[in-house]
Amino acid sequence: MIKENNYIWDNWAGNQSCLAENYFEPETEEQIIEIVQLAVKNKKKIRVVGSGHSFSPIAISNEILISLKKHRKLIAANRDSITCQGGMYLHELYTIMKTNQLSFPNFGVINKQTISGALATGTHGSGLTHKSLSAQIEKLRIITASGDPMEITRDTLWKINDKEFNLWEAASISLGLFGIVTEVTLKCEPLFYLKSEESVIDFNEFLESMDDYARCYEYFKAWWFPHTDKVYLFKAKRIEKDQYNKKDQWIQYTEEQKKRDIEIDILTTPLFVKSNHNPSIIPEINSYCLNYFFTPRTKIGNSFEILVHEETIPMVVSEYGLSMLNNNHKKALKEFRDTLERSEQKIHFPIDLRYTAAEDSLLSPSYQQNTFYIGMCVREYREKKTHPSMQLFFEVMKKYNARPNWGKLSDLSKIALEEIFPGINDFRELRNNMDPNGIFLNKFLKTFL
């Protein structure tokens, strides 16, 4: 087991860092238990870091920091499930799943996270019939604050006095607060194939038709290009394998488009770097990227090829989930657009627009409501302070009781969270009971838990 003292850790985006007294890379569950017992004995706090793909301070610790990068083996791949250690990276898991002709019903777009990190923060894809990745959890094996192993299934109950809780509903999106995940079993389905159509429409037309698209297509998302008033659509439906085998009849994706897709990060990175010093050029960059790189096309591929992609440009990201009742989500999106265009702020593309179905995880932004997500980013920005354009985004989202994505930047307050997350008090009660000394808390999480 690797151990280092006074370890400096930085996240992927470079906007979060910490100096940990002790840093560990355990290889076995026994070593993880040993670290927890050490923390209990010395009254130290523990946080687990995955790939560092969260933009919020959720992972940082100045006391004990654990990485599971040496605890990431495959345990079993069955016909309808897969079990792996908590530190496995998603791209590793996806490779194994493809080899075994398995898929999840939906995916988070990025494949850089560890599986336990992606689950803990509620990573999700886009599709009104699908929930977050955490909804696929069949079983979690964790090391609790007492140093004991514990297995949590969908039926695991936890009693506090006369009140009974479903522990899965709290631990499935746990923020790392119920224990260190050593193994996870996820429900799978057979590998499937998709026809994906991409096109451009006007922003106002998108507002009118967005929910219709979301109901018509199993997989639907959109990228709004700020300051262009244009939206790029991604619409995908399942096809049979024999249709996939005849994909040359369907594909409308030229060699020139493929070449531009390969070059996009190389060509745009210098522009994003320059624009952070001169924001006035952002509208021109967004327009150029839309017209040069995002031209209409039709793709055919398996679920991984269509729903997952590589992300190489560092950025800071914020995302909020909105209720769809009474067109709350449309009103919020329109006000964000109007407020942005009236302001002096300029925002890089894409504004990521996605849907998920209602689910049971207490801290999910989709808890008990179908949800529309708005996500914004500032590319090549590594400052610790919040970018002014992101603060503008926070202020609009607050007006519509939007729920923050825990792994991304947001503006949180205890009162707001109690109002917008109906299950947060149950989550708090469970957390306080399972970890009364707060061994898995850090300063960021302690402020509202």
C-alpha positions as CSV (number, residue, x, y, z in Angstrom):
1,M,0.0,0.0,0.0
2,I,1.4,3.4,-1.0
3,K,1.4,6.1,1.7
4,E,2.6,9.7,1.4
5,N,2.6,12.5,3.9
6,N,1.8,16.2,3.1
7,Y,0.4,15.2,-0.3
8,I,-0.7,17.9,-2.7
9,W,-3.8,16.9,-4.7
10,D,-5.4,18.8,-7.6
11,N,-8.6,17.9,-9.5
12,W,-8.8,17.5,-13.3
13,A,-10.0,21.1,-13.9
14,G,-7.3,22.6,-11.6
15,N,-9.9,24.7,-9.7
16,Q,-9.8,22.5,-6.5
17,S,-6.7,21.5,-4.5
18,C,-5.7,20.5,-1.0
19,L,-2.7,19.5,1.1
20,A,-3.5,16.2,2.9
21,E,-1.6,15.1,6.0
22,N,-1.8,11.5,4.8
23,Y,-2.5,10.0,1.4
24,F,-3.1,6.3,0.8
25,E,-3.5,4.0,-2.2
26,P,-4.8,0.8,-0.7
27,E,-4.9,-2.4,-2.8
28,T,-7.2,-4.6,-0.6
29,E,-10.3,-4.2,1.5
30,E,-8.3,-5.1,4.5
31,Q,-6.0,-2.1,3.9
32,I,-9.0,0.1,3.5
33,I,-10.4,-1.1,6.9
34,E,-7.0,-0.4,8.4
35,I,-7.0,3.2,7.2
36,V,-10.5,3.7,8.6
37,Q,-9.5,2.3,12.0
38,L,-6.5,4.6,11.9
39,A,-8.7,7.6,11.3
40,V,-11.1,6.6,14.1
41,K,-8.2,6.2,16.5
42,N,-6.6,9.5,15.7
43,K,-9.9,11.4,15.2
44,K,-9.1,12.2,11.6
45,K,-11.5,12.9,8.6
46,I,-11.3,10.8,5.4
47,R,-12.3,11.7,1.8
48,V,-11.9,9.4,-1.2
49,V,-10.8,10.9,-4.5
50,G,-11.6,9.2,-7.8
51,S,-10.3,10.7,-11.0
52,G,-10.8,14.2,-9.7
53,H,-13.5,14.9,-12.3
54,S,-15.8,16.8,-9.8
55,F,-15.6,20.5,-10.0
56,S,-17.0,21.2,-6.5
57,P,-14.9,20.8,-3.3
58,I,-16.6,17.5,-2.6
59,A,-13.4,15.4,-2.5
60,I,-10.9,17.6,-0.7
61,S,-9.4,16.8,2.7
62,N,-6.6,18.3,4.7
63,E,-6.4,15.2,6.8
64,I,-6.6,11.7,5.2
65,L,-7.1,11.3,1.5
66,I,-7.6,7.9,-0.2
67,S,-7.4,7.0,-3.8
68,L,-8.7,3.6,-5.0
69,K,-6.7,3.6,-8.2
70,K,-5.1,0.3,-7.1
71,H,-8.4,-1.2,-6.1
72,R,-10.2,-1.4,-9.4
73,K,-10.4,-5.1,-10.5
74,L,-13.3,-6.8,-12.2
75,I,-15.1,-9.2,-9.9
76,A,-17.7,-10.7,-12.2
77,A,-19.4,-10.1,-15.5
78,N,-22.7,-12.0,-15.8
79,R,-25.6,-12.0,-18.3
80,D,-27.5,-9.1,-16.6
81,S,-25.0,-7.6,-14.2
82,I,-21.4,-6.6,-13.6
83,T,-19.4,-6.4,-10.4
84,C,-16.2,-4.5,-9.9
85,Q,-14.1,-2.8,-7.2
86,G,-14.9,0.8,-6.4
87,G,-11.8,2.3,-8.0
88,M,-12.4,1.1,-11.6
89,Y,-12.5,3.8,-14.2
90,L,-15.6,4.0,-16.3
91,H,-13.6,3.6,-19.6
92,E,-12.2,0.4,-18.2
93,L,-15.6,-0.8,-17.1
94,Y,-17.1,0.1,-20.5
95,T,-14.4,-1.9,-22.4
96,I,-15.2,-5.0,-20.3
97,M,-18.9,-4.5,-20.9
98,K,-18.5,-4.2,-24.7
99,T,-16.3,-7.4,-24.7
100,N,-19.2,-9.2,-22.8
101,Q,-21.9,-7.6,-25.1
102,L,-23.4,-5.7,-22.1
103,S,-24.6,-2.1,-21.8
104,F,-26.3,0.2,-19.3
105,P,-29.6,1.7,-20.5
106,N,-28.0,5.1,-20.5
107,F,-24.6,6.7,-19.8
108,G,-23.0,9.8,-18.5
109,V,-21.3,11.4,-21.4
110,I,-17.7,11.4,-19.9
111,N,-15.9,8.2,-19.3
112,K,-13.0,9.5,-17.1
113,Q,-14.6,9.1,-13.7
114,T,-14.2,6.1,-11.3
115,I,-17.4,4.1,-10.9
116,S,-17.7,4.9,-7.2
117,G,-17.2,8.6,-7.8
118,A,-19.7,8.7,-10.7
119,L,-22.3,6.9,-8.5
120,A,-21.7,9.1,-5.5
121,T,-22.4,12.3,-7.4
122,G,-25.4,11.2,-9.4
123,T,-23.8,11.1,-12.9
124,H,-26.5,10.9,-15.5
125,G,-27.1,10.7,-19.3
126,S,-30.0,12.1,-21.2
127,G,-33.4,10.6,-21.9
128,L,-36.8,11.1,-20.3
129,T,-37.3,7.4,-19.8
130,H,-34.0,6.8,-18.0
131,K,-32.6,7.6,-14.6
132,S,-29.1,8.3,-13.4
133,L,-26.3,5.7,-13.4
134,S,-26.9,5.2,-9.7
135,A,-30.3,3.7,-10.5
136,Q,-28.5,0.7,-11.9
137,I,-27.0,-0.2,-8.5
138,E,-28.0,-3.7,-7.3
139,K,-25.5,-4.0,-4.4
140,L,-22.9,-1.8,-2.7
141,R,-20.2,-3.2,-0.4
142,I,-18.8,-0.4,1.8
143,I,-16.5,0.1,4.7
144,T,-18.5,2.1,7.3
145,A,-17.3,4.7,9.8
146,S,-16.8,1.9,12.3
147,G,-14.4,0.1,10.0
148,D,-16.9,-2.8,9.3
149,P,-17.8,-4.1,5.9
150,M,-21.5,-3.7,5.0
151,E,-23.5,-4.7,2.0
152,I,-26.4,-2.6,0.8
153,T,-29.1,-3.8,-1.6
154,R,-32.4,-2.2,-2.7
155,D,-34.1,-3.9,0.2
156,T,-31.7,-3.0,3.0
157,L,-33.5,-1.2,5.8
158,W,-32.0,0.8,8.7
159,K,-33.9,1.5,11.8
160,I,-33.4,4.6,14.0
161,N,-35.6,4.4,17.1
162,D,-39.1,3.6,15.7
163,K,-38.4,5.0,12.2
164,E,-37.3,2.7,9.3
165,F,-35.3,3.9,6.3
166,N,-34.4,2.4,3.0
167,L,-30.7,2.6,3.0
168,W,-30.3,2.2,-0.7
169,E,-32.2,5.4,-1.3
170,A,-29.5,7.3,0.6
171,A,-26.4,5.3,-0.3
172,S,-27.1,5.2,-4.1
173,I,-26.1,8.9,-4.3
174,S,-24.2,9.3,-1.1
175,L,-21.5,12.0,-1.7
176,G,-19.2,9.5,-0.2
177,L,-20.8,9.9,3.3
178,F,-21.9,6.4,4.2
179,G,-18.6,4.6,3.7
180,I,-15.9,3.7,1.2
181,V,-17.2,1.7,-1.7
182,T,-15.0,-1.4,-2.2
183,E,-17.3,-3.3,-4.6
184,V,-20.4,-2.4,-6.6
185,T,-22.8,-4.6,-8.6
186,L,-24.7,-2.8,-11.4
187,K,-27.6,-4.1,-13.4
188,C,-27.0,-4.4,-17.2
189,E,-28.8,-5.2,-20.4
190,P,-27.6,-6.6,-23.7
191,L,-25.5,-4.3,-25.9
192,F,-27.8,-2.3,-28.2
193,Y,-27.5,-0.1,-31.3
194,L,-28.6,3.4,-32.1
195,K,-29.3,5.7,-35.0
196,S,-28.4,9.2,-34.1
197,E,-29.4,12.3,-36.0
198,E,-27.8,15.7,-35.3
199,S,-29.1,19.0,-36.6
200,V,-29.4,22.8,-35.9
201,I,-32.5,24.8,-35.0
202,D,-33.3,28.3,-33.7
203,F,-33.4,28.8,-29.9
204,N,-37.1,29.8,-29.9
205,E,-38.1,26.8,-32.0
206,F,-36.2,24.6,-29.5
207,L,-38.2,26.1,-26.6
208,E,-41.4,25.2,-28.3
209,S,-40.4,21.6,-29.4
210,M,-37.9,20.4,-26.8
211,D,-40.3,18.4,-24.7
212,D,-41.9,16.8,-27.8
213,Y,-38.4,15.7,-28.9
214,A,-37.7,14.3,-25.4
215,R,-40.9,12.2,-25.5
216,C,-40.3,11.1,-29.1
217,Y,-36.7,10.0,-28.8
218,E,-35.4,7.6,-26.2
219,Y,-32.1,9.6,-26.2
220,F,-32.3,13.3,-26.6
221,K,-30.1,16.2,-25.6
222,A,-29.1,19.6,-27.0
223,W,-26.3,22.0,-27.0
224,W,-27.2,25.7,-27.0
225,F,-24.5,27.9,-28.5
226,P,-24.8,31.2,-26.5
227,H,-24.7,34.5,-28.5
228,T,-25.7,32.7,-31.7
229,D,-29.3,31.9,-30.8
230,K,-28.8,28.4,-32.2
231,V,-29.2,25.0,-30.7
232,Y,-27.6,21.7,-31.8
233,L,-29.8,18.7,-31.4
234,F,-28.8,15.1,-30.7
235,K,-31.7,12.6,-31.3
236,A,-31.2,8.9,-31.1
237,K,-33.4,5.8,-31.3
238,R,-32.6,2.1,-31.0
239,I,-32.3,0.0,-34.1
240,E,-32.0,-3.8,-34.6
241,K,-28.7,-5.5,-35.1
242,D,-29.4,-6.3,-38.7
243,Q,-30.0,-2.6,-39.4
244,Y,-26.7,-1.8,-37.7
245,N,-25.0,-4.4,-40.0
246,K,-26.4,-2.4,-42.9
247,K,-25.3,0.9,-41.4
248,D,-23.6,2.1,-44.6
249,Q,-27.1,2.6,-46.0
250,W,-28.1,4.9,-43.2
251,I,-24.9,6.9,-42.3
252,Q,-24.6,10.5,-43.4
253,Y,-21.3,11.4,-41.8
254,T,-18.6,12.5,-44.2
255,E,-14.9,12.0,-44.1
256,E,-14.5,15.8,-43.8
257,Q,-16.8,15.8,-40.7
258,K,-14.8,13.0,-39.2
259,K,-11.6,14.9,-39.8
260,R,-13.0,18.1,-38.2
261,D,-14.2,16.1,-35.2
262,I,-10.7,14.7,-34.6
263,E,-9.2,18.2,-34.9
264,I,-11.7,20.1,-32.7
265,D,-9.8,20.2,-29.5
266,I,-6.5,21.0,-31.1
267,L,-8.0,23.9,-33.1
268,T,-10.3,25.3,-30.4
269,T,-8.1,25.2,-27.2
270,P,-6.0,28.2,-28.1
271,L,-9.2,30.1,-28.8
272,F,-10.6,29.3,-25.4
273,V,-7.4,30.3,-23.7
274,K,-7.3,33.6,-25.5
275,S,-11.0,34.3,-24.9
276,N,-10.6,34.1,-21.1
277,H,-8.4,37.2,-21.4
278,N,-10.6,38.8,-24.0
279,P,-14.3,37.6,-23.6
280,S,-15.5,39.8,-26.4
281,I,-14.3,37.2,-28.9
282,I,-16.5,34.4,-27.4
283,P,-19.5,35.0,-29.6
284,E,-17.3,34.8,-32.7
285,I,-15.7,31.5,-31.4
286,N,-19.1,30.0,-30.7
287,S,-20.4,30.9,-34.1
288,Y,-17.2,29.5,-35.8
289,C,-17.4,26.2,-33.8
290,L,-21.1,25.8,-34.7
291,N,-20.7,26.4,-38.4
292,Y,-17.4,24.5,-38.8
293,F,-17.6,21.5,-36.5
294,F,-21.3,21.0,-35.8
295,T,-22.8,20.4,-39.2
296,P,-25.9,18.1,-39.5
297,R,-25.2,14.3,-39.7
298,T,-26.6,10.8,-39.1
299,K,-24.5,8.3,-37.2
300,I,-25.0,4.6,-36.5
301,G,-23.2,2.8,-33.7
302,N,-23.5,0.8,-30.5
303,S,-24.6,2.4,-27.3
304,F,-21.1,3.3,-26.2
305,E,-20.2,4.8,-29.6
306,I,-23.2,7.1,-29.7
307,L,-23.7,8.0,-26.0
308,V,-20.2,8.3,-24.7
309,H,-17.3,10.6,-25.8
310,E,-13.9,11.7,-24.8
311,E,-13.4,15.1,-23.1
312,T,-9.9,16.5,-23.2
313,I,-10.3,20.3,-22.7
314,P,-10.1,21.3,-19.0
315,M,-13.0,23.4,-17.8
316,V,-15.1,24.3,-14.8
317,V,-18.8,23.2,-15.0
318,S,-22.0,24.0,-13.2
319,E,-25.3,22.1,-13.6
320,Y,-28.7,22.4,-12.1
321,G,-31.8,20.2,-12.5
322,L,-35.3,21.8,-12.9
323,S,-38.8,20.5,-12.4
324,M,-40.8,20.2,-15.7
325,L,-44.1,21.1,-14.0
326,N,-45.9,24.2,-15.3
327,N,-43.1,24.7,-17.9
328,N,-40.8,25.7,-15.0
329,H,-37.8,24.4,-17.0
330,K,-38.6,26.4,-20.1
331,K,-39.1,29.6,-18.2
332,A,-35.8,29.1,-16.4
333,L,-33.9,28.4,-19.7
334,K,-35.5,31.4,-21.4
335,E,-34.7,33.7,-18.5
336,F,-31.1,32.5,-18.4
337,R,-30.8,33.2,-22.2
338,D,-32.4,36.7,-21.9
339,T,-30.4,37.6,-18.7
340,L,-27.1,36.5,-20.3
341,E,-27.7,38.4,-23.5
342,R,-28.6,41.6,-21.6
343,S,-25.5,41.3,-19.4
344,E,-21.8,41.9,-20.2
345,Q,-21.0,38.3,-19.6
346,K,-20.0,35.9,-22.4
347,I,-20.2,32.1,-22.1
348,H,-18.5,29.4,-24.1
349,F,-20.5,26.7,-25.8
350,P,-22.0,24.3,-25.0
351,I,-24.9,25.0,-22.6
352,D,-25.7,21.3,-22.1
353,L,-29.5,20.6,-22.1
354,R,-30.6,17.1,-20.9
355,Y,-33.5,15.2,-19.4
356,T,-33.8,12.4,-16.8
357,A,-36.7,10.4,-15.3
358,A,-37.8,10.7,-11.7
359,E,-35.9,8.5,-9.3
360,D,-35.7,7.4,-5.6
361,S,-32.3,8.5,-4.5
362,L,-32.8,11.1,-1.8
363,L,-30.1,13.5,-3.0
364,S,-30.7,13.1,-6.7
365,P,-31.7,16.3,-8.5
366,S,-34.3,14.0,-10.1
367,Y,-35.7,12.9,-6.8
368,Q,-39.5,12.3,-7.3
369,Q,-39.6,14.5,-10.5
370,N,-38.8,14.2,-14.2
371,T,-36.0,16.7,-14.6
372,F,-34.5,19.0,-17.2
373,Y,-30.8,19.8,-16.7
374,I,-29.0,22.9,-17.7
375,G,-25.2,22.8,-17.6
376,M,-22.7,25.5,-18.4
377,C,-19.0,25.5,-18.6
378,V,-16.0,27.9,-18.8
379,R,-13.3,26.2,-20.8
380,E,-9.6,26.5,-19.9
381,Y,-10.4,28.3,-16.6
382,R,-8.4,27.3,-13.6
383,E,-9.0,30.0,-11.1
384,K,-10.3,29.3,-7.6
385,K,-12.8,32.1,-7.7
386,T,-16.2,31.6,-9.3
387,H,-16.3,33.0,-12.9
388,P,-18.8,36.0,-13.1
389,S,-20.8,34.3,-15.9
390,M,-21.3,31.3,-13.6
391,Q,-22.5,33.5,-10.8
392,L,-25.1,34.9,-13.2
393,F,-26.2,31.3,-13.9
394,F,-26.5,30.5,-10.2
395,E,-28.7,33.5,-9.6
396,V,-31.2,32.6,-12.3
397,M,-31.3,28.9,-11.2
398,K,-32.1,29.9,-7.6
399,K,-35.2,31.7,-8.8
400,Y,-36.6,28.5,-10.2
401,N,-35.8,26.2,-7.2
402,A,-33.3,24.3,-9.3
403,R,-31.4,21.4,-7.7
404,P,-27.6,21.4,-8.0
405,N,-25.4,18.6,-9.4
406,W,-23.2,17.7,-6.4
407,G,-20.1,17.1,-8.4
408,K,-20.3,20.5,-10.2
409,L,-20.1,24.1,-9.0
410,S,-23.1,25.7,-7.5
411,D,-24.2,28.2,-4.9
412,L,-25.5,26.2,-1.9
413,S,-27.3,27.2,1.3
414,K,-28.8,25.1,4.0
415,I,-32.2,26.7,3.8
416,A,-32.4,26.4,0.0
417,L,-31.4,22.7,0.1
418,E,-34.1,21.9,2.7
419,E,-36.7,23.5,0.4
420,I,-35.6,21.9,-2.9
421,F,-34.5,18.4,-1.7
422,P,-37.5,16.8,0.1
423,G,-35.4,13.9,1.2
424,I,-32.4,15.7,2.7
425,N,-33.6,15.5,6.3
426,D,-33.9,11.7,6.0
427,F,-30.4,11.6,4.5
428,R,-29.0,13.7,7.3
429,E,-30.6,11.5,10.0
430,L,-29.2,8.4,8.4
431,R,-25.7,10.0,7.9
432,N,-25.6,11.2,11.5
433,N,-26.6,7.8,12.8
434,M,-24.1,5.8,10.7
435,D,-21.2,8.2,11.1
436,P,-21.9,10.1,14.3
437,N,-18.3,11.5,14.5
438,G,-18.4,12.7,10.9
439,I,-15.4,10.8,9.8
440,F,-16.4,11.1,6.1
441,L,-17.3,14.8,6.3
442,N,-15.2,17.7,4.9
443,K,-15.7,21.4,5.4
444,F,-17.8,21.7,2.2
445,L,-20.2,18.9,3.1
446,K,-20.4,19.8,6.8
447,T,-21.9,23.2,5.9
448,F,-25.3,21.6,4.9
449,L,-25.1,18.1,6.5
